[in-house]
Amino acid sequence: MRLKPYRSRQWLANVHQLDQCVLCGAWGIQAAHSNQDRGMGQKASDCLCAALCPACHHDIDNGRDMDKQERRARMDRAIVLTIDQLARRGLLEAAK
């Protein structure tokens, strides 16, 4: 059973409050969605996005310096770092 992707404008707005790339520290980010387990033109759930600068986003999506497994690992790390930054800034909290 394939679940419908989770959508949240608030989640994306919170990610956009992170002004630096979680991988390289460059200023100016995009909310980059994971491509894993999605078809062409389909985005993963909004909670599976990372605060990435355009260069890191391009490298993960289209970079020729990494194979598919390396790109997925880099994106997974970026997602974890984004969630960490959201929590540290009070933009993500555990529900009771």
N, C-alpha and C positions, 0 to 999 in steps of 0.2 A: 504494500500500500504506500503510495507516494503522497506525502503531505503537501498541502498548498504552502507556498512560501509566506513567512511572517512579514507583514508590512507595517511600518510605523514611521510616520513623518517625524514624530518626536525623537525617535532613536536617531534618525538621520540628522536632525537638527542638532542633537547633542554631539554626534560625531563631528559635525562641522564646527563646533566650538573648539575642537582641538586644532590649533593653528599650525602645528608643526608635524611633519611626517614622522610616524612612529619608527620608521626604519633608518632614515638618514638625517632627520632633524631639519630638513629644508622647510622654509616657510611657505604656506599656501598648500592646502590639502584638497583632495577629492575623497568622497566616500566610495571606496572601491569595493565592489561586491566580489565574493568568491565565485569562481566559475565551476567549481567542483559539483558534480552530480546534476548539472543543469544542461538543457539543450541549447541550441543556437538561439540567441535573442532572449533567453530566459535568465533572469537574475536570481541568485540565491536569496534567502531570507535577509531582511535588512539588518538583523542582529549578527549576520556573518559578513560584515563589511569592515574595512580597515581605513584609517586616516592615512592616506598616502599622497605624496607629492606626485605631480604628473609623470615625472621621470621614473620613479619606482613603480607606479601603476603600469606604465608602458612596459617596463622590463618584466614584470610578472605576467602580464597578459600576452606580450608579443616578443619578449626578449629572446635573442638567439644565443645568449651566453649561458642559458640554463635549460636543462631538459625538463620535461613535464613534471617529474617527481620533485625536482629542485624548486620549480616555480610554485608548486602546491605547498611545499614545506615553508617557503618564504612567506606565502600568503597566510598560511595558518599561524605563523609567528606574528605577523602583522596584526591579525585579528585578535590574538591574545594580548598583544601590547596595547591595542586600541581599547579593549575591555578594561585592562588595568588602568589606563589613563582616565577613562570615563568614571571608574569607581573612585580613583584618587581625587577627582575634581567634584565629587558628589553628584555626578550626572547619571549614576547607575547605583541603585541601592537594592538590597535584598528585601523582598516582601515578607511580612510576618505570616 
